[in-house]
Amino acid sequence: NFVRLAAAETSGTMARDKEDELKLEAGIRMAVDKGVLKADVDPGPYQTIDVLGKSVEEVVREITRSLPKGGCVLVLVGLSGTGKGTTVARLAELLPDSTTWSNGNVFRSLT
């Protein structure tokens, strides 16, 4: 019945969220260990990039223009199908010393 289905779906979603949390924590720890991220960093404000109608190259140009010298952690947030994975793949090509990890369909991170 619907109640059982809803409970099963909720349980699965919560398990995936916990897995994503652990992966993100490991990725941040890796960035700290590599010296890319300070342990007590203040992430500062989000920068919003409107991707509607833009090519991956346009989005990547907009992102790379604002990257600080010396490395950083970049978190891409967006709905499924908005190009996060494609953008991360292109950024990884342009930034050969980068490390990437993926946390489900919610966001992609690049350090």
Helices and strands as residue ranges (DSSP letters): H 2-33, H 56-65, E 74-77, H 84-94, E 100-103, E 107-110
